[in-house]
Amino acid sequence: MAEPQKRSSHTTLKRRQRFHRKRDVRPAVLAKADRLVVRFAAAIGLGFLAVIILQSVLG
């Protein structure tokens, strides 16, 4: 006979994290930081491509 599955209680389920004004970073600050990271990544990628193109043209 198969054992019945145990049902997890409400307290054991992971709750959705709520925004806490004094403890958490504001979503606007996170969005600004994300944009900054994307800009830096794009700049690094473009610089890398520029170096490769210059090497192929000059070499």
C-alpha positions in Angstrom: 0.0 0.0 0.0 1.2 3.5 -0.8 1.5 5.9 2.0 -0.6 9.0 1.8 1.4 12.2 1.0 1.9 14.5 3.9 0.4 17.9 3.4 2.7 20.8 4.3 1.1 23.3 6.7 0.7 26.9 5.9 3.6 27.9 8.0 6.1 25.6 6.3 5.3 27.1 2.8 7.6 29.9 1.8 5.8 33.1 2.0 6.2 35.9 -0.5 8.6 38.5 0.8 7.0 41.8 1.3 8.7 45.2 0.9 9.8 46.6 4.2 10.4 50.3 4.1 13.1 50.5 6.8 14.9 47.2 6.1 14.8 46.8 2.4 16.3 48.8 -0.5 13.7 50.7 -2.4 12.6 49.2 -5.8 13.6 52.5 -7.6 17.1 52.2 -6.2 17.3 48.6 -7.4 16.1 49.6 -10.9 18.6 52.4 -11.1 21.4 50.0 -10.1 20.2 47.4 -12.6 20.3 50.0 -15.4 23.9 51.0 -14.3 25.0 47.4 -14.4 23.5 47.0 -17.9 25.3 50.1 -19.1 28.6 49.0 -17.8 28.2 45.6 -19.3 27.3 47.1 -22.7 30.3 49.5 -22.5 32.7 46.6 -21.7 31.2 44.5 -24.6 31.5 47.3 -27.1 35.0 48.0 -26.0 35.9 44.3 -26.5 34.3 44.3 -29.9 36.2 47.5 -30.9 39.5 46.0 -29.9 38.8 42.9 -31.9 37.8 44.9 -35.0 40.9 47.2 -34.6 43.1 44.1 -34.4 41.6 42.5 -37.5 41.9 45.8 -39.5 45.4 46.6 -38.4 46.8 43.1 -38.2 
